[in-house]
């Protein structure tokens, strides 16, 4: 069977933001000197062109970011199994929309700003805001990432769904 599944670059910023807002998880890639890149899934929030993530104040990912604040984020949305022929295994593929961003992490330390960022993250999943107690806010690390580059693609669009 000829391959008719195509990959398209998406440059429309409104479409890119729609994909970001529909994603449930982002995968981050962090430089890990002397070893393979460190890649893990994280929850996130997004507002006004900026990503917000949270973690504990200590741990491997936080330590690596403190040593080198460059980061890559990857998000996927609208995934569907597609095929050209239901009886031909090699004709199956995954249709999806994919975003890869590159930027630098800035840690947010201001108490009120941390609360604002936590609510951005929570709105992404619950569409509501919360109240937080001081020990929780003081013992959390908020990551702010303003992407320097965004790459967005849609692939596997032409096959039957």
C-alpha positions as CSV (number, residue, x, y, z in Angstrom):
1,X,0.0,0.0,0.0
2,X,1.4,3.4,-0.8
3,X,1.9,5.7,2.2
4,X,-0.7,8.4,2.1
5,X,-0.3,9.5,5.7
6,X,1.3,13.0,5.7
7,X,2.9,15.2,8.3
8,X,2.0,18.9,8.3
9,X,3.7,21.8,10.0
10,X,1.2,24.0,12.0
11,X,2.2,27.7,12.2
12,X,-1.2,29.1,13.3
13,X,-0.6,30.2,16.9
14,X,-4.3,29.9,17.8
15,X,-4.2,26.3,16.6
16,X,-1.0,25.7,18.6
17,X,-2.6,27.1,21.7
18,X,-5.7,24.9,21.2
19,X,-3.4,21.8,21.1
20,X,-1.5,23.0,24.2
21,X,-4.8,23.5,26.1
22,X,-6.1,20.1,25.1
23,X,-3.0,18.2,26.3
24,X,-3.1,16.5,29.7
25,X,0.6,15.9,30.2
26,X,3.8,17.4,29.0
27,X,7.1,15.5,28.9
28,X,10.1,17.5,29.8
29,X,13.7,16.9,28.7
30,X,16.5,18.1,30.9
31,X,20.2,18.0,30.3
32,X,21.9,15.3,32.4
33,X,25.7,15.7,32.1
34,X,27.5,12.5,31.6
35,X,24.3,10.6,31.0
36,X,21.3,10.4,28.7
37,X,18.8,13.3,28.8
38,X,16.4,13.1,31.7
39,X,12.9,12.9,30.4
40,X,9.8,12.7,32.6
41,X,6.0,13.5,32.4
42,X,4.7,16.4,34.4
43,X,1.4,18.2,34.9
44,X,1.4,21.8,33.7
45,X,-0.6,25.0,33.2
46,X,-0.4,27.4,30.3
47,X,-1.4,31.1,30.1
48,X,-0.3,34.0,27.9
49,X,2.4,32.1,26.0
50,X,4.0,30.7,29.2
51,X,4.1,27.2,30.7
52,X,4.0,26.7,34.5
53,X,5.0,23.4,36.2
54,X,5.6,22.5,39.8
55,X,7.8,20.2,41.8
56,X,9.3,19.7,45.2
57,X,12.1,22.1,46.1
58,X,14.7,19.2,45.9
59,X,15.2,16.2,43.8
60,X,16.9,15.1,40.6
61,X,14.9,17.3,38.1
62,X,15.2,20.4,40.2
63,X,18.9,19.9,40.8
64,X,19.5,19.3,37.1
65,X,17.6,22.5,36.2
66,X,19.5,24.5,38.7
67,X,22.7,23.4,36.9
68,X,21.4,24.0,33.4
69,X,18.0,25.7,33.0
70,X,17.6,24.8,29.3
71,X,14.5,22.6,28.8
72,X,12.5,20.9,26.1
73,X,8.8,20.3,26.5
74,X,6.7,17.9,24.4
75,X,3.0,17.7,24.3
76,X,0.7,15.5,22.2
77,X,-3.0,15.8,21.5
78,X,-5.9,14.4,19.4
79,X,-4.3,11.0,19.1
80,X,-6.1,8.3,17.1
81,X,-5.1,5.0,15.7
82,X,-5.4,5.1,11.9
83,X,-4.8,2.6,9.1
84,X,-4.9,2.3,5.4
85,X,-6.2,-1.3,5.4
86,X,-7.6,-3.1,8.5
87,X,-5.9,-6.4,7.7
88,X,-2.4,-5.0,7.0
89,X,-0.4,-4.3,10.2
90,X,2.2,-2.1,8.5
91,X,-0.6,0.3,7.4
92,X,-1.4,1.2,11.0
93,X,-0.1,4.4,12.5
94,X,-1.0,7.0,15.1
95,X,-2.5,10.3,14.0
96,X,-1.7,13.1,16.4
97,X,-0.8,16.7,16.9
98,X,2.6,17.2,18.5
99,X,4.3,20.3,20.0
100,X,7.9,20.6,21.0
101,X,9.0,23.7,22.8
102,X,12.5,24.9,23.9
103,X,13.1,27.5,26.5
104,X,14.7,28.2,29.9
105,X,13.2,27.6,33.4
106,X,12.9,30.5,35.8
107,X,11.9,29.5,39.3
108,X,9.2,31.7,40.8
109,X,9.9,32.5,44.5
110,X,7.4,35.2,45.3
111,X,4.6,33.8,47.5
112,X,1.6,35.5,45.8
113,X,3.0,34.7,42.4
114,X,3.4,31.1,43.3
115,X,-0.3,31.0,44.2
116,X,-1.2,32.6,40.9
117,X,0.9,30.0,39.1
118,X,-0.6,27.1,41.0
119,X,-4.1,28.3,40.1
120,X,-3.0,28.4,36.4
121,X,-2.0,24.8,36.7
122,X,-5.1,23.8,38.5
123,X,-7.4,25.6,36.0
124,X,-5.9,23.5,33.2
125,X,-7.3,20.4,34.8
126,X,-10.2,21.5,36.9
127,X,-11.3,24.9,35.5
128,X,-11.4,26.4,39.0
129,X,-9.2,28.1,41.6
130,X,-8.1,26.9,45.0
131,X,-6.9,28.2,48.4
132,X,-3.5,27.0,49.5
133,X,-2.0,26.9,53.0
134,X,1.3,28.6,53.6
135,X,3.4,25.5,54.3
136,X,2.4,23.9,51.0
137,X,3.1,27.1,49.0
138,X,6.5,27.6,50.8
139,X,7.5,24.0,50.1
140,X,6.8,24.0,46.4
141,X,9.0,24.9,43.4
142,X,7.2,26.7,40.6
143,X,8.8,26.6,37.1
144,X,8.1,29.2,34.5
145,X,9.0,28.5,30.9
146,X,8.5,31.1,28.2
147,X,9.2,29.2,25.0
148,X,12.0,30.5,22.8
149,X,11.0,28.1,20.0
150,X,7.8,26.2,19.3
151,X,7.5,23.4,16.7
152,X,4.1,22.0,15.9
153,X,3.1,19.2,13.6
154,X,0.1,17.2,12.7
155,X,0.7,13.7,11.3
156,X,-1.2,10.7,10.1
157,X,-4.1,12.8,8.9
158,X,-4.9,11.2,5.5
159,X,-5.8,7.6,6.6
160,X,-9.2,6.2,7.6
161,X,-10.1,6.8,11.2
